[in-house]
């Protein structure tokens, strides 16, 4: 039984192609994650200022309502 030449050629092409398909070393590093932002950086200060502003507005409204 004789092997046809095209099968031998196909086997040689497959073996040589698979030899070159092997990666050379580790993959490149991925994209670095974005920097994290602090959630509570100035929340306490903002709430304090907002509370002071609310008291100021309530005080100004009450001054306008009081008769002189």
Secondary structure, DSSP 4 states (H G I P E B T S, - for coil): ----HHHHHHHHHHHHHHHHTS--SSPPP-PPPPPP--SSSSHHHHHHHHHHHHHHHHHHHHHHHS--
